[in-house]
Amino acid sequence: MSENKFFFKKLIPHKIPLRKLLRDGRLFEKVPADWHIIVADIEESTEAIANGLHNEVNLAATGSIVSVLNQLKKYKSKIKVPYFFGGDGATFIVPPSTQKDLMNVLNKQRLHVKKNLKLDLRVGSIPVKDVYRKGHRLRIAKIRLNDYLITPVVLGTALKYAEKVIKNTYEEDPKELITRKKLDLTGMECRWDEIEPPKTKQKVVCLLINCDDDKLQRKIYEEVITKLDRIFGDLHERQPISTIKLQLDTTIAKIRKEMYARIGKYNVIYLFKNWLVTGFGKYYFKYFEEGKSYLFKVSQLSDTLMIDGSINTVISGDQNQIDRLIAYLDEMEANKKN
């Protein structure tokens, strides 16, 4: 099979509500069998977070995505790949011509994370054709959620299967097989403070819905998204991130963590320069039109909905709305809808 490295880039973004996208299976394309699934995952992340290393875990996972995207920018052909951020890791679907390079980049990130964040990043890859042979589906579409954000939507159990296999069979690549080219984490920043719900008496809810039946996923997920729309409003209305609540964390401690995650060493110039820039940023976002515009764009680019074979979303709502959602999900579970 000849490679179609522009498969994902050529997919047309659908500007329709998510429930309508899920309703029409014809809008999803089968991922080419010669592509690869790459997984980067922090080992024992739950324990690390419980020990107060939430920021470090997020930075390690974010760095995996940044390093891959920076590598892709170096290709003249401008290849685009779908990726999914899981808080403690990331998953990528990539064409074969990039697989070796991206695995090398992620293995450099693994060594970087081990040295500077004291965390173990597992990295692995599996061909899509191997996943298909096991009976798993992998279909994808693009959706435009707003004027700034286009995101991939995946149906099928392929990514979850690949993640499980990679975790269970993980072995470190020998250091001598990893090229010595410098790890490129340009653009990686993590300076936003914790975000409160946009309205008083609201709570932020993290929702994870998983259906293990490939054939039922699309129908089940359409029902869930439709219910979310009815209870909480559309994606914009239930979005917990707003320009009013977006605030920079200007503490030295925050910037120091970013410094080690990005450049891997103490650098007083980096620390002081970025502390000054972040401090000025608070005033820039508040009093300058360009800053207000940038802040709005950040809020629109904040992806609080991910469908990678499961529904992963963060929503805001009051207790009555949350109770209605829980009752609905309990009923679905009682009726044995996967």
N, C-alpha and C positions, 0 to 999 in steps of 0.2 A: 504494500500500500504506500503510495507516495504521500509525503508529508504535506499537510495543509497548515503551515505555521501562522496563517492569518485567519484561521477559523473563527477565533473569538473576536478579533478586531472587526471582522466583517458582519458580525451579528448586529441587526438593527435594533436599537433600544425602543421598547414599546412604551408609549406615553398613555397608559391606561391604568386604572386602579388595579392593585395587586390581585384582588379577588377575581377580576375579569381575566387577568393573565393566567391564573391558576385554573380557571374554568375551561380554557381552550388549550388542549394538549398539542394542537398543531403549531403553537407558537414556540415550542421547545425543540431544540436540535440535539441530536445524539453527538456526544463528544467523540472525535476520531479515536479509533482504537490504538493508533500509534503514538498518542499523547501519553503523558505520565502524570501521576498524582504524587506530589511531594508534600511531606508533613514535617513540620518542626514543632516540637512539643517539650515543655518543661517537665522534667520528671519530678514526681512528688510535689506538684505545685500547690495542692491543697494544704499540705503541711507547711510549705514555705509561706503561704499567705497567712496561715494561722500564727506563724512566728513573726509576723509584722513585715514580711517582704513583698507586700502587694505591689508596690511601685517597681521593685526590681524585677518581679515576674512579668509585669506589663512591659517594662522597658526591653527585656530580653525578647519577648514576642514581637514587639513593635520593630525592634532592630532587625529581626528576621525579614519582615516585610520591606523595610527601607532598603536593606542590602540587596534584596532581589530586584526591587524596582530600579535601583541605581544601576545594577548590572544590565537590566533590559534596555535602559536608556543608551547604553554604549553600542548597541546593535544598530547599524545603519537602516535596517529594515523596519525599525520601530515596532517590534512585536509587542502585543498586548496579551496579558494572561489574567484569568480570573483568580482571585485569592480571597480567603476568608480568615478574619481575625477572631480568635477565640479567647482572648484575654491571657491565656497561658500557652498560646501557641498559634500557629497559622498553617493553613492548607493552601496549596497552589495546584492548578492544573496547567501543564506546560507542554509545548511542542517538543519533539525529540531533539531537535537541533540545539535547544537551550538546556536540556536536562543536565548534562555533565557540568557545564559552567555554573548553573544555579546550585547544584549540589555542592560544588566546590566552595561557592560563596557562603552557603549556609554552614558548611563545616568550619569555615574560618570564623563565622559568627558563633558557632558552638565553642570553639576554643577561647574566643574573646569573652563570652558569657561566663565560662568556667573560671577564667583568670580574674575577671573584674567584678562579677556579680555573685560568684560562688554558687552558681546554679548549674544543673546539668540539662543541657538542651539536646534532646534526641532528634536526629535528622534521618529521614529515610525516603525512599522513592519506590513506586511500584507502577509497572506499565498498565494503562487502562485496559488493554486487551486481556491481561491476566484477571482483572476484576470482572470483565464481561464473561470470561470462561466459568467463573464461579456463580454466574446467574444474577449478578447485580446490575442495575441500570444506572446510567449517568446521562441525564439530559439537562440542557441549560438554555436559559434565555436571558436577555437584558431588559431591565425596566428603568425608566426615567422617573425617579421619585419626586424631583423638583427641578428647577432651572439649572441647578449646579451638580446634582448627584445622579449618576447612573450606576446601577449596581447589578451584579449577576444573581440569578435565581437558579438554584440547582434542585432537581428532583431525582430521587433514587437513593439507594442505600450504599452506593459505591464508595463515597468519601468516608463514611463511617467504617465500612469494612476495611478500606485501605489504612485508615488510622489505627485500627485494632491490630492488623497484621504487622504494620511497621513498629508499633510499640512492643509487640510480643517477640519480634525477631531482631530487635535493634542491636547492632554491633558498631562500635566506633570505627570510623575510617582511620587507618594509620596516618600519623602526622606527615610522614614523608610523601604521602600521596596528595597532600593539599598544597596547591601552588602558593608561593610566597607573595603574590600580589597583595597590596594593602587593602584591607577591608574598608569599603566605602559606605559610611553611615551619614553622609552629607544630608542635611535637612531634618534629621531626627531631633525632635524637641518634645518635651513633656512638662509643660509649665502651667497647665490649667489646674485650678483648685477643685476640690470636691463640689459637686453641683447639687443644690437643693431642688425639690420640686418647684415648678413654676408658680404654683398657687398655694396659699395656706390651706391647711387641712387635707392636702394631697400627699400621696405616698408614691415612691418610685418602685415599680415591680419589675423584676427580671423573670421573663417567661421563657421556658424551654419546652417545646412540644415535639415529640418524636413518634413517627409512625414507621414500623419495621416492615410493612408490606408495600413493596414498590408499586403495586397496582392500585392501592387505595390512597397513596400519599396525596395525590393532586386533589382528590375529592375532600379528604379530611382537612387538608390545609386551607382549601377554599372556604370550608365551613367555619374554621377557626378564625381566619382573617375577617370574614364577613361578620362574625359575632363581635370581634374586637371593634370593628367599625361602628357597630350598632351601640355598643356599651360605652366606649371611650371616645368615639368620634374618629375621623380619618387620621392618617399618619401624622399630619401637621398638628392636629388638635391634641393627640396623646403624646406628642414629642416632649420628653422631659427637659431637653436642652433648649434654652432660650437666650437671646442676647442679653437680657437683664441679669440672668443668673450666671453667665460666663464671666469668671473672674480669674485673673492670673495669680499664681502663688509666687510671691517675690522673695521667699526665704532662701537664704544661702544653701540650706540643707537640700532643698528641692533641686536647685541648679547643680549642686555637687553630685547628686545621684545621676543626673542626666550626663554630666561631664564624664564620669567613669564609664557609663553605659555606652557613650558615643566615642570618646577618644582613648579610653582605657588608662588614663593616668591623671595625676594632679597637675593642673596648669593654672597658676594664679591669674594669668592674663585672661584665659577663657572664663574663669569664674567671675572675675571682676567685670569684664566687658558684658557678659550675658546678664549679670545681676543689674547693671545699669540699664541695659536695653529693656529688660523685663519690668523694671521699676518705671521707666518712662512709658512703657506700653499701657500701663493702667490709665495714665492721663491721655494718651493718644487715642485709646478706644472710647474714652468718655467725652472728650472735647473736640476731636477732629472728625470731619465728615468722612475722610478716607478711612480712619480707624473704625468708625461706626459701620461703614460699609463692609470692611474686612471682618468685623465681628459677626455681622449678619451672615456673611458667606460661610464662616466657620460653623455657625449653628446649622446652616443648610447642608453642609458637607458632613455633619456628624451623623454617622450611619448607625441608627439604633434598631435596625431591622436587618436580619441576615437569615437567608434560607439556603442552607448547604446540604439539604436532605433532611434537615430538621428546621423548625422555626425557632430562631433565637431573637428575642426582642426585648427592649426596655421601654416601659410605658409609664405614664403618670396618671393617677386617678384618685378619687376619694374612696372611702371605705365601702360605700354602697356599691360603687362600680366594681370594686375588687371582689366583693362578696358574690355579686351576680356572675362574674367570670369564673370564680371557683366552683359555684353551683353548676354552671354549664359544663365545665371540664370534668367534674365528678360524675355528672350524668353520662358524658361520653365514655368515661372509663367503665362505668357500671354496665353500659350497653356493649362493652367490649369492642369499642372502636379504637383501633391501635393507636 
